[in-house]
Amino acid sequence: MHFDSMSAFLAMGGYADYVWSAFGITALALIALVIGYHRTHKKRLEAVKKQMAREKRIKDAQALENTL
């Protein structure tokens, strides 16, 4: 579709409300997905680090127990 001016482009042939709200909703959904992914990823990394530290403490305690 060809537009003669910027205002014609923004008006989208009379469908501007639908078109721009669709773009806005899509952009918000994508931003929410990215933010949610980063939060979840960060929590999972912290959980893995805690689990690894716990397993190391258990292993160290068992090794110390075997030396006594």
PDB file of N, CA, C and O in Angstrom:
ATOM      1  N   MET A   1       0.851  -1.166   0.000  1.00  0.00           N
ATOM      2  CA  MET A   1       0.000   0.000   0.000  1.00  0.00           C
ATOM      3  C   MET A   1       0.899   1.232   0.000  1.00  0.00           C
ATOM      4  O   MET A   1       1.900   1.278   0.714  1.00  0.00           O
ATOM      5  N   HIS A   2       0.542   2.208  -0.789  1.00  0.00           N
ATOM      6  CA  HIS A   2       1.339   3.419  -0.934  1.00  0.00           C
ATOM      7  C   HIS A   2       0.621   4.582  -0.264  1.00  0.00           C
ATOM      8  O   HIS A   2      -0.582   4.767  -0.443  1.00  0.00           O
ATOM      9  N   PHE A   3       1.362   5.357   0.503  1.00  0.00           N
ATOM     10  CA  PHE A   3       0.789   6.513   1.196  1.00  0.00           C
ATOM     11  C   PHE A   3       1.394   7.782   0.625  1.00  0.00           C
ATOM     12  O   PHE A   3       2.585   7.833   0.318  1.00  0.00           O
ATOM     13  N   ASP A   4       0.560   8.813   0.484  1.00  0.00           N
ATOM     14  CA  ASP A   4       1.013  10.075  -0.094  1.00  0.00           C
ATOM     15  C   ASP A   4       1.746  10.953   0.914  1.00  0.00           C
ATOM     16  O   ASP A   4       2.601  11.750   0.529  1.00  0.00           O
ATOM     17  N   SER A   5       1.423  10.816   2.198  1.00  0.00           N
ATOM     18  CA  SER A   5       2.055  11.664   3.204  1.00  0.00           C
ATOM     19  C   SER A   5       2.179  10.890   4.512  1.00  0.00           C
ATOM     20  O   SER A   5       1.633   9.796   4.656  1.00  0.00           O
ATOM     21  N   MET A   6       2.889  11.465   5.442  1.00  0.00           N
ATOM     22  CA  MET A   6       3.061  10.831   6.749  1.00  0.00           C
ATOM     23  C   MET A   6       1.725  10.759   7.489  1.00  0.00           C
ATOM     24  O   MET A   6       1.447   9.767   8.163  1.00  0.00           O
ATOM     25  N   SER A   7       0.904  11.787   7.371  1.00  0.00           N
ATOM     26  CA  SER A   7      -0.398  11.761   8.046  1.00  0.00           C
ATOM     27  C   SER A   7      -1.293  10.673   7.448  1.00  0.00           C
ATOM     28  O   SER A   7      -2.077  10.058   8.170  1.00  0.00           O
ATOM     29  N   ALA A   8      -1.184  10.429   6.142  1.00  0.00           N
ATOM     30  CA  ALA A   8      -1.946   9.346   5.519  1.00  0.00           C
ATOM     31  C   ALA A   8      -1.454   7.993   6.021  1.00  0.00           C
ATOM     32  O   ALA A   8      -2.237   7.068   6.237  1.00  0.00           O
ATOM     33  N   PHE A   9      -0.135   7.900   6.201  1.00  0.00           N
ATOM     34  CA  PHE A   9       0.428   6.670   6.755  1.00  0.00           C
ATOM     35  C   PHE A   9      -0.071   6.424   8.172  1.00  0.00           C
ATOM     36  O   PHE A   9      -0.472   5.312   8.514  1.00  0.00           O
ATOM     37  N   LEU A  10      -0.044   7.473   8.994  1.00  0.00           N
ATOM     38  CA  LEU A  10      -0.492   7.331  10.376  1.00  0.00           C
ATOM     39  C   LEU A  10      -1.983   7.054  10.468  1.00  0.00           C
ATOM     40  O   LEU A  10      -2.427   6.383  11.400  1.00  0.00           O
ATOM     41  N   ALA A  11      -2.765   7.556   9.519  1.00  0.00           N
ATOM     42  CA  ALA A  11      -4.215   7.328   9.514  1.00  0.00           C
ATOM     43  C   ALA A  11      -4.550   5.916   9.056  1.00  0.00           C
ATOM     44  O   ALA A  11      -5.625   5.409   9.377  1.00  0.00           O
ATOM     45  N   MET A  12      -3.667   5.277   8.323  1.00  0.00           N
ATOM     46  CA  MET A  12      -3.832   3.904   7.842  1.00  0.00           C
ATOM     47  C   MET A  12      -5.176   3.690   7.142  1.00  0.00           C
ATOM     48  O   MET A  12      -5.852   2.685   7.365  1.00  0.00           O
ATOM     49  N   GLY A  13      -5.544   4.626   6.313  1.00  0.00           N
ATOM     50  CA  GLY A  13      -6.763   4.464   5.530  1.00  0.00           C
ATOM     51  C   GLY A  13      -8.020   4.397   6.382  1.00  0.00           C
ATOM     52  O   GLY A  13      -9.003   3.775   5.979  1.00  0.00           O
ATOM     53  N   GLY A  14      -8.007   5.010   7.524  1.00  0.00           N
ATOM     54  CA  GLY A  14      -9.169   5.006   8.409  1.00  0.00           C
ATOM     55  C   GLY A  14      -9.148   3.894   9.448  1.00  0.00           C
ATOM     56  O   GLY A  14     -10.052   3.809  10.280  1.00  0.00           O
ATOM     57  N   TYR A  15      -8.152   3.060   9.412  1.00  0.00           N
ATOM     58  CA  TYR A  15      -8.059   1.932  10.350  1.00  0.00           C
ATOM     59  C   TYR A  15      -6.937   2.132  11.374  1.00  0.00           C
ATOM     60  O   TYR A  15      -6.419   1.162  11.927  1.00  0.00           O
ATOM     61  N   ALA A  16      -6.573   3.362  11.618  1.00  0.00           N
ATOM     62  CA  ALA A  16      -5.436   3.658  12.482  1.00  0.00           C
ATOM     63  C   ALA A  16      -5.623   3.116  13.898  1.00  0.00           C
ATOM     64  O   ALA A  16      -4.686   2.573  14.483  1.00  0.00           O
ATOM     65  N   ASP A  17      -6.835   3.263  14.452  1.00  0.00           N
ATOM     66  CA  ASP A  17      -7.064   2.783  15.816  1.00  0.00           C
ATOM     67  C   ASP A  17      -6.780   1.286  15.923  1.00  0.00           C
ATOM     68  O   ASP A  17      -6.112   0.847  16.860  1.00  0.00           O
ATOM     69  N   TYR A  18      -7.274   0.516  14.989  1.00  0.00           N
ATOM     70  CA  TYR A  18      -7.075  -0.929  15.011  1.00  0.00           C
ATOM     71  C   TYR A  18      -5.604  -1.287  14.777  1.00  0.00           C
ATOM     72  O   TYR A  18      -5.018  -2.085  15.509  1.00  0.00           O
ATOM     73  N   VAL A  19      -5.024  -0.678  13.740  1.00  0.00           N
ATOM     74  CA  VAL A  19      -3.649  -1.029  13.361  1.00  0.00           C
ATOM     75  C   VAL A  19      -2.659  -0.679  14.472  1.00  0.00           C
ATOM     76  O   VAL A  19      -1.847  -1.518  14.861  1.00  0.00           O
ATOM     77  N   TRP A  20      -2.719   0.553  14.986  1.00  0.00           N
ATOM     78  CA  TRP A  20      -1.736   0.981  15.975  1.00  0.00           C
ATOM     79  C   TRP A  20      -1.965   0.320  17.326  1.00  0.00           C
ATOM     80  O   TRP A  20      -1.007   0.067  18.057  1.00  0.00           O
ATOM     81  N   SER A  21      -3.231   0.033  17.673  1.00  0.00           N
ATOM     82  CA  SER A  21      -3.454  -0.690  18.928  1.00  0.00           C
ATOM     83  C   SER A  21      -2.932  -2.127  18.811  1.00  0.00           C
ATOM     84  O   SER A  21      -2.410  -2.674  19.782  1.00  0.00           O
ATOM     85  N   ALA A  22      -3.069  -2.734  17.640  1.00  0.00           N
ATOM     86  CA  ALA A  22      -2.531  -4.081  17.437  1.00  0.00           C
ATOM     87  C   ALA A  22      -1.008  -4.082  17.567  1.00  0.00           C
ATOM     88  O   ALA A  22      -0.435  -4.969  18.200  1.00  0.00           O
ATOM     89  N   PHE A  23      -0.358  -3.085  16.965  1.00  0.00           N
ATOM     90  CA  PHE A  23       1.091  -2.977  17.097  1.00  0.00           C
ATOM     91  C   PHE A  23       1.487  -2.759  18.555  1.00  0.00           C
ATOM     92  O   PHE A  23       2.439  -3.372  19.037  1.00  0.00           O
ATOM     93  N   GLY A  24       0.771  -1.900  19.251  1.00  0.00           N
ATOM     94  CA  GLY A  24       1.080  -1.618  20.650  1.00  0.00           C
ATOM     95  C   GLY A  24       0.914  -2.828  21.541  1.00  0.00           C
ATOM     96  O   GLY A  24       1.773  -3.110  22.377  1.00  0.00           O
ATOM     97  N   ILE A  25      -0.189  -3.550  21.371  1.00  0.00           N
ATOM     98  CA  ILE A  25      -0.430  -4.750  22.178  1.00  0.00           C
ATOM     99  C   ILE A  25       0.631  -5.809  21.913  1.00  0.00           C
ATOM    100  O   ILE A  25       1.107  -6.473  22.834  1.00  0.00           O
ATOM    101  N   THR A  26       0.994  -5.955  20.653  1.00  0.00           N
ATOM    102  CA  THR A  26       2.028  -6.929  20.298  1.00  0.00           C
ATOM    103  C   THR A  26       3.372  -6.549  20.913  1.00  0.00           C
ATOM    104  O   THR A  26       4.082  -7.404  21.443  1.00  0.00           O
ATOM    105  N   ALA A  27       3.720  -5.268  20.842  1.00  0.00           N
ATOM    106  CA  ALA A  27       4.986  -4.806  21.424  1.00  0.00           C
ATOM    107  C   ALA A  27       4.994  -5.028  22.934  1.00  0.00           C
ATOM    108  O   ALA A  27       5.995  -5.488  23.482  1.00  0.00           O
ATOM    109  N   LEU A  28       3.891  -4.706  23.613  1.00  0.00           N
ATOM    110  CA  LEU A  28       3.819  -4.928  25.060  1.00  0.00           C
ATOM    111  C   LEU A  28       3.938  -6.408  25.411  1.00  0.00           C
ATOM    112  O   LEU A  28       4.607  -6.768  26.380  1.00  0.00           O
ATOM    113  N   ALA A  29       3.289  -7.262  24.622  1.00  0.00           N
ATOM    114  CA  ALA A  29       3.370  -8.702  24.885  1.00  0.00           C
ATOM    115  C   ALA A  29       4.799  -9.213  24.720  1.00  0.00           C
ATOM    116  O   ALA A  29       5.273 -10.010  25.529  1.00  0.00           O
ATOM    117  N   LEU A  30       5.479  -8.760  23.682  1.00  0.00           N
ATOM    118  CA  LEU A  30       6.868  -9.189  23.470  1.00  0.00           C
ATOM    119  C   LEU A  30       7.789  -8.695  24.585  1.00  0.00           C
ATOM    120  O   LEU A  30       8.660  -9.430  25.050  1.00  0.00           O
ATOM    121  N   ILE A  31       7.593  -7.461  25.004  1.00  0.00           N
ATOM    122  CA  ILE A  31       8.400  -6.916  26.102  1.00  0.00           C
ATOM    123  C   ILE A  31       8.148  -7.709  27.385  1.00  0.00           C
ATOM    124  O   ILE A  31       9.086  -8.025  28.116  1.00  0.00           O
ATOM    125  N   ALA A  32       6.875  -8.032  27.658  1.00  0.00           N
ATOM    126  CA  ALA A  32       6.543  -8.812  28.857  1.00  0.00           C
ATOM    127  C   ALA A  32       7.180 -10.198  28.798  1.00  0.00           C
ATOM    128  O   ALA A  32       7.662 -10.702  29.813  1.00  0.00           O
ATOM    129  N   LEU A  33       7.185 -10.811  27.627  1.00  0.00           N
ATOM    130  CA  LEU A  33       7.817 -12.127  27.482  1.00  0.00           C
ATOM    131  C   LEU A  33       9.317 -12.066  27.749  1.00  0.00           C
ATOM    132  O   LEU A  33       9.863 -12.935  28.429  1.00  0.00           O
ATOM    133  N   VAL A  34       9.976 -11.062  27.226  1.00  0.00           N
ATOM    134  CA  VAL A  34      11.423 -10.927  27.422  1.00  0.00           C
ATOM    135  C   VAL A  34      11.744 -10.691  28.895  1.00  0.00           C
ATOM    136  O   VAL A  34      12.655 -11.311  29.444  1.00  0.00           O
ATOM    137  N   ILE A  35      10.991  -9.794  29.533  1.00  0.00           N
ATOM    138  CA  ILE A  35      11.225  -9.521  30.954  1.00  0.00           C
ATOM    139  C   ILE A  35      10.962 -10.772  31.790  1.00  0.00           C
ATOM    140  O   ILE A  35      11.737 -11.089  32.692  1.00  0.00           O
ATOM    141  N   GLY A  36       9.881 -11.479  31.496  1.00  0.00           N
ATOM    142  CA  GLY A  36       9.568 -12.704  32.228  1.00  0.00           C
ATOM    143  C   GLY A  36      10.640 -13.764  32.053  1.00  0.00           C
ATOM    144  O   GLY A  36      10.994 -14.460  33.005  1.00  0.00           O
ATOM    145  N   TYR A  37      11.157 -13.887  30.836  1.00  0.00           N
ATOM    146  CA  TYR A  37      12.219 -14.855  30.585  1.00  0.00           C
ATOM    147  C   TYR A  37      13.456 -14.529  31.410  1.00  0.00           C
ATOM    148  O   TYR A  37      14.041 -15.415  32.034  1.00  0.00           O
ATOM    149  N   HIS A  38      13.852 -13.266  31.415  1.00  0.00           N
ATOM    150  CA  HIS A  38      15.063 -12.880  32.142  1.00  0.00           C
ATOM    151  C   HIS A  38      14.905 -13.102  33.643  1.00  0.00           C
ATOM    152  O   HIS A  38      15.845 -13.543  34.304  1.00  0.00           O
ATOM    153  N   ARG A  39      13.734 -12.803  34.183  1.00  0.00           N
ATOM    154  CA  ARG A  39      13.508 -13.025  35.616  1.00  0.00           C
ATOM    155  C   ARG A  39      13.561 -14.513  35.944  1.00  0.00           C
ATOM    156  O   ARG A  39      14.197 -14.909  36.920  1.00  0.00           O
ATOM    157  N   THR A  40      12.908 -15.327  35.149  1.00  0.00           N
ATOM    158  CA  THR A  40      12.891 -16.768  35.381  1.00  0.00           C
ATOM    159  C   THR A  40      14.289 -17.351  35.240  1.00  0.00           C
ATOM    160  O   THR A  40      14.703 -18.188  36.042  1.00  0.00           O
ATOM    161  N   HIS A  41      15.008 -16.911  34.227  1.00  0.00           N
ATOM    162  CA  HIS A  41      16.360 -17.410  33.983  1.00  0.00           C
ATOM    163  C   HIS A  41      17.271 -17.074  35.165  1.00  0.00           C
ATOM    164  O   HIS A  41      18.065 -17.905  35.606  1.00  0.00           O
ATOM    165  N   LYS A  42      17.146 -15.863  35.665  1.00  0.00           N
ATOM    166  CA  LYS A  42      17.972 -15.435  36.799  1.00  0.00           C
ATOM    167  C   LYS A  42      17.664 -16.276  38.033  1.00  0.00           C
ATOM    168  O   LYS A  42      18.584 -16.690  38.738  1.00  0.00           O
ATOM    169  N   LYS A  43      16.388 -16.535  38.305  1.00  0.00           N
ATOM    170  CA  LYS A  43      16.007 -17.349  39.461  1.00  0.00           C
ATOM    171  C   LYS A  43      16.511 -18.776  39.320  1.00  0.00           C
ATOM    172  O   LYS A  43      16.966 -19.375  40.295  1.00  0.00           O
ATOM    173  N   ARG A  44      16.435 -19.318  38.126  1.00  0.00           N
ATOM    174  CA  ARG A  44      16.914 -20.693  37.915  1.00  0.00           C
ATOM    175  C   ARG A  44      18.421 -20.796  38.097  1.00  0.00           C
ATOM    176  O   ARG A  44      18.912 -21.769  38.668  1.00  0.00           O
ATOM    177  N   LEU A  45      19.155 -19.802  37.617  1.00  0.00           N
ATOM    178  CA  LEU A  45      20.607 -19.814  37.821  1.00  0.00           C
ATOM    179  C   LEU A  45      20.956 -19.752  39.301  1.00  0.00           C
ATOM    180  O   LEU A  45      21.856 -20.459  39.755  1.00  0.00           O
ATOM    181  N   GLU A  46      20.259 -18.920  40.050  1.00  0.00           N
ATOM    182  CA  GLU A  46      20.504 -18.827  41.488  1.00  0.00           C
ATOM    183  C   GLU A  46      20.184 -20.153  42.179  1.00  0.00           C
ATOM    184  O   GLU A  46      20.909 -20.570  43.081  1.00  0.00           O
ATOM    185  N   ALA A  47      19.109 -20.813  41.763  1.00  0.00           N
ATOM    186  CA  ALA A  47      18.744 -22.094  42.357  1.00  0.00           C
ATOM    187  C   ALA A  47      19.805 -23.153  42.070  1.00  0.00           C
ATOM    188  O   ALA A  47      20.138 -23.954  42.943  1.00  0.00           O
ATOM    189  N   VAL A  48      20.332 -23.156  40.860  1.00  0.00           N
ATOM    190  CA  VAL A  48      21.377 -24.123  40.502  1.00  0.00           C
ATOM    191  C   VAL A  48      22.644 -23.864  41.309  1.00  0.00           C
ATOM    192  O   VAL A  48      23.282 -24.802  41.786  1.00  0.00           O
ATOM    193  N   LYS A  49      23.007 -22.594  41.461  1.00  0.00           N
ATOM    194  CA  LYS A  49      24.199 -22.261  42.256  1.00  0.00           C
ATOM    195  C   LYS A  49      24.031 -22.692  43.707  1.00  0.00           C
ATOM    196  O   LYS A  49      24.963 -23.224  44.311  1.00  0.00           O
ATOM    197  N   LYS A  50      22.851 -22.466  44.264  1.00  0.00           N
ATOM    198  CA  LYS A  50      22.593 -22.882  45.648  1.00  0.00           C
ATOM    199  C   LYS A  50      22.660 -24.399  45.775  1.00  0.00           C
ATOM    200  O   LYS A  50      23.213 -24.915  46.747  1.00  0.00           O
ATOM    201  N   GLN A  51      22.105 -25.116  44.808  1.00  0.00           N
ATOM    202  CA  GLN A  51      22.120 -26.578  44.845  1.00  0.00           C
ATOM    203  C   GLN A  51      23.553 -27.099  44.753  1.00  0.00           C
ATOM    204  O   GLN A  51      23.929 -28.033  45.462  1.00  0.00           O
ATOM    205  N   MET A  52      24.344 -26.490  43.878  1.00  0.00           N
ATOM    206  CA  MET A  52      25.732 -26.927  43.738  1.00  0.00           C
ATOM    207  C   MET A  52      26.513 -26.663  45.024  1.00  0.00           C
ATOM    208  O   MET A  52      27.318 -27.495  45.441  1.00  0.00           O
ATOM    209  N   ALA A  53      26.281 -25.520  45.649  1.00  0.00           N
ATOM    210  CA  ALA A  53      26.967 -25.214  46.905  1.00  0.00           C
ATOM    211  C   ALA A  53      26.544 -26.194  47.995  1.00  0.00           C
ATOM    212  O   ALA A  53      27.371 -26.637  48.792  1.00  0.00           O
ATOM    213  N   ARG A  54      25.262 -26.532  48.029  1.00  0.00           N
ATOM    214  CA  ARG A  54      24.766 -27.492  49.026  1.00  0.00           C
ATOM    215  C   ARG A  54      25.408 -28.864  48.822  1.00  0.00           C
ATOM    216  O   ARG A  54      25.839 -29.502  49.783  1.00  0.00           O
ATOM    217  N   GLU A  55      25.468 -29.312  47.571  1.00  0.00           N
ATOM    218  CA  GLU A  55      26.077 -30.611  47.280  1.00  0.00           C
ATOM    219  C   GLU A  55      27.560 -30.618  47.650  1.00  0.00           C
ATOM    220  O   GLU A  55      28.076 -31.628  48.128  1.00  0.00           O
ATOM    221  N   LYS A  56      28.243 -29.493  47.432  1.00  0.00           N
ATOM    222  CA  LYS A  56      29.661 -29.410  47.797  1.00  0.00           C
ATOM    223  C   LYS A  56      29.824 -29.484  49.315  1.00  0.00           C
ATOM    224  O   LYS A  56      30.726 -30.161  49.810  1.00  0.00           O
ATOM    225  N   ARG A  57      28.952 -28.788  50.058  1.00  0.00           N
ATOM    226  CA  ARG A  57      29.027 -28.846  51.522  1.00  0.00           C
ATOM    227  C   ARG A  57      28.779 -30.269  52.016  1.00  0.00           C
ATOM    228  O   ARG A  57      29.454 -30.729  52.938  1.00  0.00           O
ATOM    229  N   ILE A  58      27.834 -30.960  51.423  1.00  0.00           N
ATOM    230  CA  ILE A  58      27.540 -32.345  51.825  1.00  0.00           C
ATOM    231  C   ILE A  58      28.735 -33.235  51.529  1.00  0.00           C
ATOM    232  O   ILE A  58      29.118 -34.066  52.353  1.00  0.00           O
ATOM    233  N   LYS A  59      29.323 -33.061  50.351  1.00  0.00           N
ATOM    234  CA  LYS A  59      30.478 -33.876  49.969  1.00  0.00           C
ATOM    235  C   LYS A  59      31.663 -33.598  50.892  1.00  0.00           C
ATOM    236  O   LYS A  59      32.353 -34.527  51.312  1.00  0.00           O
ATOM    237  N   ASP A  60      31.899 -32.333  51.207  1.00  0.00           N
ATOM    238  CA  ASP A  60      32.988 -31.970  52.119  1.00  0.00           C
ATOM    239  C   ASP A  60      32.749 -32.543  53.514  1.00  0.00           C
ATOM    240  O   ASP A  60      33.685 -33.013  54.161  1.00  0.00           O
ATOM    241  N   ALA A  61      31.515 -32.506  53.974  1.00  0.00           N
ATOM    242  CA  ALA A  61      31.186 -33.055  55.302  1.00  0.00           C
ATOM    243  C   ALA A  61      31.401 -34.554  55.316  1.00  0.00           C
ATOM    244  O   ALA A  61      31.899 -35.093  56.305  1.00  0.00           O
ATOM    245  N   GLN A  62      31.037 -35.244  54.239  1.00  0.00           N
ATOM    246  CA  GLN A  62      31.236 -36.681  54.176  1.00  0.00           C
ATOM    247  C   GLN A  62      32.722 -37.027  54.150  1.00  0.00           C
ATOM    248  O   GLN A  62      33.159 -37.995  54.771  1.00  0.00           O
ATOM    249  N   ALA A  63      33.494 -36.213  53.415  1.00  0.00           N
ATOM    250  CA  ALA A  63      34.937 -36.454  53.358  1.00  0.00           C
ATOM    251  C   ALA A  63      35.569 -36.231  54.732  1.00  0.00           C
ATOM    252  O   ALA A  63      36.453 -36.987  55.135  1.00  0.00           O
ATOM    253  N   LEU A  64      35.132 -35.216  55.442  1.00  0.00           N
ATOM    254  CA  LEU A  64      35.646 -34.956  56.782  1.00  0.00           C
ATOM    255  C   LEU A  64      35.237 -36.062  57.739  1.00  0.00           C
ATOM    256  O   LEU A  64      36.005 -36.454  58.616  1.00  0.00           O
ATOM    257  N   GLU A  65      34.028 -36.557  57.565  1.00  0.00           N
ATOM    258  CA  GLU A  65      33.539 -37.631  58.428  1.00  0.00           C
ATOM    259  C   GLU A  65      34.333 -38.929  58.223  1.00  0.00           C
ATOM    260  O   GLU A  65      34.545 -39.694  59.164  1.00  0.00           O
ATOM    261  N   ASN A  66      34.761 -39.160  56.992  1.00  0.00           N
ATOM    262  CA  ASN A  66      35.521 -40.372  56.684  1.00  0.00           C
ATOM    263  C   ASN A  66      36.946 -40.311  57.228  1.00  0.00           C
ATOM    264  O   ASN A  66      37.583 -41.350  57.400  1.00  0.00           O
ATOM    265  N   THR A  67      37.448 -39.121  57.497  1.00  0.00           N
ATOM    266  CA  THR A  67      38.821 -39.001  58.005  1.00  0.00           C
ATOM    267  C   THR A  67      38.880 -39.186  59.521  1.00  0.00           C
ATOM    268  O   THR A  67      39.953 -39.412  60.080  1.00  0.00           O
ATOM    269  N   LEU A  68      37.737 -39.092  60.176  1.00  0.00           N
ATOM    270  CA  LEU A  68      37.744 -39.210  61.634  1.00  0.00           C
ATOM    271  C   LEU A  68      37.756 -40.615  62.070  1.00  0.00           C
ATOM    272  O   LEU A  68      37.763 -40.890  63.269  1.00  0.00           O
TER     273      LEU A  68
END
